[in-house]
Amino acid sequence: MSSDKSSKAVNAPDSRHIDDRKVLTDLHNKAPGKPCFWKHGYGESNDECIAIPSARYDTHPCHYRANGIKRAESEPHVYNTRPHPVLGGRARKDNREVAMLLGYIVLDITRRKETHSRTTPEFTHLAEDIAAHKERSGAGKGMRFLDAYRGRYGKSLGWLAQDPHAWDVKHRMILHPKDFRRVFGATKDNEVKNYESDFTGVSSEIREDVWQRVAPVNFHIKETNVPGGQGLGKWYPYEHDHHHMIPASAFQEYVLNGPSSNPSEINYMSRARVVMQGSWNIHNQVNMILLPNEVYPARILDLAAHIPWQMGADHKPYSKSLEKKLEPIRKILDDALRNPSEQPHDAEENAATDFSREMTDLCNEQREEFLEKGFFVLEPK
């Protein structure tokens, strides 16, 4: 019965009545525990997306980017000093040490200084293969990708060559403003951006002590309201994303829209009602991990590469791998809705508490699995 048409119809997101979405929105705004499985954006709210006010970018419980940064800064060793296989399992002194051992940073004998390597597979044939693939989908796309990708590669590794702590969390690179010129964007069209304008009013002959106070903080968002806490967003100091250990797509498909033995009573809305009585927030720090996008920083950091080469926006194989792990957690909700041994309201409250605890445990388990696995690629398909 879990696969019949009526089950699918009742649980399909498009079948929800607009009033139901408004009910969930009200629950989201009023719930003291700040539970959330909602998609959030910026600007104006609508029925499918609750906007985060600009004044609350740093403090809103559902701002996953701000929460991802807080989580990374709570465990800087993951990004700064964690043991690396190339070091025989000892803690790294800094990320430049690893980058040099892996051949991403080399000594330029002519200039007598370290610089990024132009002979790595990620700079040469791998990047060229991806560019050829993109070129087949549209004239010029491949060359734009290759130029922009190599520009970002050179910038990120070039900074690390100059400053061994350039990729550390909580770090400010004390570089000249000219080093922020012509940073290649990661947009669909691979546009070239000049981020020097972010430091309007900063003299090109700035004193180092002044620059130290205004230099961007690694990984911080541009829109921060914290004095002195401005960053440059997802491209700095290398392209990165804030990955949900339990992605919204997996939660929607395998929990809220999962199979039901009684779709008229156990469905998307009834499950969501129970979830919203708990405290689990899909955007909370416990569900976030900051990951590099591209392969070269992922190898240096011994972390997962989050959909590299601009190949998409979702990692369906990873979401699919969570199906079996989420089934017993969905059962907590369904049991409370099916035959509660207590008063329905008490049963739902207790189930919400159990659900929140189990989801938190699963987030932590997934995180540990990621860190133990080290480098791998989260692919879009």
TIMAR-51393 format. One record per residue (C-alpha): x, y, z; residue in one letter. Coordinates in steps of 0.25 Angstrom, whole numbers, padded with zeros to 4 digits, always signed. Layout:
% TIMAR-51393
XYZa
...
% end
This chain:
% TIMAR-51393
+0000+0000+0000m
+0012+0009+0002s
+0014+0010-0013s
+0000+0012-0018d
-0005+0024-0025k
-0013+0030-0014s
-0001+0030-0005s
+0007+0038-0015k
-0004+0048-0018a
-0007+0051-0003v
+0008+0052+0000n
+0012+0060-0012a
+0017+0074-0009p
+0008+0080-0020d
-0004+0074-0014s
-0003+0083-0001r
-0014+0094+0000h
-0009+0108+0001i
-0015+0109+0015d
-0007+0097+0020d
+0006+0105+0016r
+0001+0117+0023k
-0001+0108+0036v
+0013+0103+0035l
+0018+0117+0033t
+0011+0122+0046d
+0017+0110+0053l
+0031+0113+0048h
+0030+0127+0053n
+0024+0124+0066k
+0030+0111+0071a
+0039+0114+0083p
+0049+0103+0079g
+0051+0109+0065k
+0049+0095+0058p
+0050+0097+0043c
+0051+0089+0030f
+0047+0101+0021w
+0055+0107+0010k
+0059+0121+0013h
+0063+0132+0004g
+0065+0147+0004y
+0056+0159+0001g
+0041+0156+0001e
+0035+0144+0007s
+0025+0135-0001n
+0017+0123+0001d
+0029+0114-0002e
+0040+0122+0004c
+0041+0130+0017i
+0051+0141+0015a
+0062+0144+0025i
+0062+0159+0029p
+0076+0166+0026s
+0077+0171+0040a
+0077+0156+0045r
+0087+0150+0035y
+0096+0147+0047d
+0086+0143+0057t
+0075+0136+0050h
+0074+0121+0054p
+0071+0117+0040c
+0082+0125+0033h
+0090+0112+0029y
+0102+0120+0024r
+0104+0128+0037a
+0102+0115+0044n
+0112+0108+0036g
+0122+0118+0039i
+0120+0117+0053k
+0121+0102+0053r
+0134+0103+0045a
+0140+0113+0055e
+0136+0105+0067s
+0145+0094+0062e
+0157+0101+0054p
+0166+0088+0055h
+0157+0082+0044v
+0162+0092+0034y
+0175+0097+0040n
+0183+0086+0047t
+0175+0072+0045r
+0185+0061+0042p
+0186+0058+0028h
+0190+0044+0021p
+0201+0051+0013v
+0208+0054+0026l
+0207+0040+0031g
+0195+0043+0040g
+0202+0054+0048r
+0195+0068+0050a
+0199+0078+0039r
+0207+0090+0042k
+0199+0098+0032d
+0191+0096+0019n
+0203+0101+0011r
+0211+0090+0016e
+0201+0080+0011v
+0199+0087-0002a
+0214+0087-0005m
+0215+0072-0002l
+0204+0069-0012l
+0210+0078-0023g
+0200+0089-0023y
+0210+0099-0018i
+0224+0099-0024v
+0236+0108-0024l
+0238+0117-0035d
+0253+0117-0036i
+0254+0129-0045t
+0245+0138-0036r
+0251+0131-0024r
+0237+0130-0017k
+0226+0119-0016e
+0215+0120-0026t
+0203+0111-0031h
+0207+0099-0040s
+0202+0099-0054r
+0205+0084-0056t
+0195+0077-0047t
+0184+0069-0053p
+0173+0079-0047e
+0180+0090-0055f
+0183+0083-0068t
+0175+0071-0074h
+0164+0069-0063l
+0160+0084-0065a
+0161+0083-0080e
+0152+0070-0081d
+0142+0078-0073i
+0143+0090-0082a
+0141+0081-0094a
+0129+0075-0088h
+0123+0089-0085k
+0127+0094-0099e
+0118+0083-0105r
+0106+0089-0098s
+0108+0103-0103g
+0119+0110-0111a
+0128+0118-0103g
+0124+0112-0089k
+0136+0103-0089g
+0147+0114-0091m
+0139+0123-0081r
+0139+0112-0071f
+0154+0108-0073l
+0159+0123-0072d
+0150+0125-0059a
+0154+0112-0053y
+0169+0114-0055r
+0167+0128-0050g
+0161+0124-0037r
+0171+0112-0035y
+0183+0122-0037g
+0177+0132-0027k
+0173+0122-0016s
+0187+0115-0017l
+0194+0128-0019g
+0189+0133-0006w
+0193+0120+0001l
+0207+0121-0005a
+0208+0135+0001q
+0202+0132+0014d
+0203+0118+0020p
+0190+0121+0028h
+0183+0127+0017a
+0172+0117+0017w
+0170+0116+0032d
+0157+0119+0039v
+0156+0132+0047k
+0168+0137+0039h
+0170+0150+0032r
+0180+0150+0021m
+0189+0163+0022i
+0190+0165+0007l
+0191+0178-0002h
+0177+0182-0007p
+0183+0179-0021k
+0182+0164-0018d
+0167+0165-0018f
+0166+0170-0033r
+0161+0161-0044r
+0156+0150-0036v
+0148+0140-0045f
+0134+0138-0041g
+0127+0124-0040a
+0114+0128-0047t
+0108+0121-0058k
+0115+0130-0068d
+0128+0130-0061n
+0128+0145-0061e
+0141+0152-0056v
+0139+0161-0044k
+0147+0172-0037n
+0145+0171-0022y
+0154+0183-0020e
+0141+0191-0020s
+0137+0184-0007d
+0148+0192+0000f
+0144+0206-0005t
+0151+0217+0003g
+0163+0208+0006v
+0175+0214+0000s
+0184+0207-0009s
+0196+0211-0001e
+0189+0206+0012i
+0197+0204+0025r
+0197+0189+0029e
+0192+0192+0043d
+0179+0199+0036v
+0178+0188+0026w
+0178+0177+0037q
+0165+0183+0043r
+0158+0184+0030v
+0163+0171+0023a
+0152+0161+0020p
+0150+0150+0030v
+0152+0136+0023n
+0138+0130+0020f
+0130+0141+0026h
+0118+0146+0018i
+0118+0160+0012k
+0105+0164+0018e
+0109+0163+0033t
+0105+0173+0043n
+0116+0169+0052v
+0126+0181+0053p
+0139+0177+0047g
+0134+0163+0043g
+0132+0165+0028q
+0136+0154+0018g
+0135+0152+0003l
+0125+0141+0003g
+0126+0127-0003k
+0138+0129-0012w
+0148+0134-0002y
+0159+0129+0002p
+0154+0117-0007y
+0141+0114-0013e
+0133+0107-0003h
+0118+0103+0001d
+0111+0100+0014h
+0107+0086+0013h
+0094+0080+0020h
+0098+0067+0026m
+0083+0063+0024i
+0079+0071+0011p
+0066+0077+0010a
+0063+0068-0002s
+0066+0056+0006a
+0057+0060+0017f
+0046+0064+0008q
+0046+0051+0000e
+0049+0041+0011y
+0042+0047+0024v
+0031+0056+0020l
+0027+0050+0007n
+0031+0036+0010g
+0022+0024+0008p
+0010+0023+0017s
+0001+0012+0021s
-0011+0022+0023n
-0009+0034+0014p
-0022+0041+0019s
-0016+0041+0033e
-0001+0040+0032i
+0004+0049+0021n
+0013+0061+0018y
+0004+0071+0027m
+0002+0062+0039s
+0017+0058+0039r
+0021+0073+0038a
+0012+0077+0049r
+0019+0067+0058v
+0033+0072+0054v
+0029+0086+0057m
+0026+0083+0071q
+0041+0079+0073g
+0054+0086+0073s
+0061+0080+0061w
+0065+0091+0051n
+0071+0086+0037i
+0079+0099+0037h
+0085+0098+0051n
+0100+0097+0053q
+0099+0082+0056v
+0094+0079+0042n
+0105+0088+0035m
+0119+0086+0030i
+0127+0095+0022l
+0133+0088+0010l
+0142+0093-0002p
+0135+0092-0016n
+0147+0089-0024e
+0156+0076-0024v
+0169+0083-0021y
+0166+0090-0008p
+0158+0077-0004a
+0171+0069-0006r
+0179+0078+0002i
+0169+0079+0014l
+0165+0064+0013d
+0151+0067+0012l
+0139+0065+0002a
+0139+0073-0011a
+0124+0078-0011h
+0120+0077-0026i
+0132+0082-0033p
+0134+0087-0047w
+0121+0095-0046q
+0114+0082-0050m
+0101+0084-0043g
+0094+0089-0030a
+0089+0075-0024d
+0096+0063-0020h
+0085+0052-0022k
+0094+0040-0019p
+0097+0045-0005y
+0083+0049-0002s
+0079+0035-0007k
+0089+0028+0002s
+0081+0034+0014l
+0068+0027+0011e
+0070+0015+0020k
+0075+0023+0031k
+0063+0032+0031l
+0053+0021+0031e
+0053+0018+0046p
+0053+0033+0049i
+0041+0035+0040r
+0034+0023+0048k
+0035+0031+0061i
+0025+0041+0054l
+0016+0031+0048d
+0015+0023+0061d
+0010+0035+0068a
+0000+0038+0057l
-0005+0024+0056r
-0009+0018+0069n
-0004+0027+0080p
-0004+0020+0094s
-0006+0034+0100e
-0014+0046+0097q
-0011+0050+0083p
-0005+0063+0087h
+0004+0057+0097d
+0008+0046+0087a
+0012+0056+0077e
+0020+0065+0087e
+0027+0052+0092n
+0030+0048+0077a
+0035+0062+0073a
+0045+0061+0085t
+0049+0047+0081d
+0050+0051+0066f
+0059+0063+0069s
+0068+0055+0077r
+0070+0044+0067e
+0072+0054+0055m
+0083+0061+0063t
+0089+0048+0066d
+0089+0045+0051l
+0095+0058+0047c
+0106+0056+0057n
+0108+0041+0051e
+0108+0047+0037q
+0118+0057+0040r
+0128+0047+0047e
+0127+0038+0035e
+0131+0050+0026f
+0143+0054+0034l
+0147+0039+0035e
+0146+0037+0020k
+0154+0049+0017g
+0155+0053+0002f
+0144+0049-0007f
+0135+0055-0017v
+0120+0059-0015l
+0115+0057-0029e
+0102+0063-0035p
+0098+0049-0041k
% end
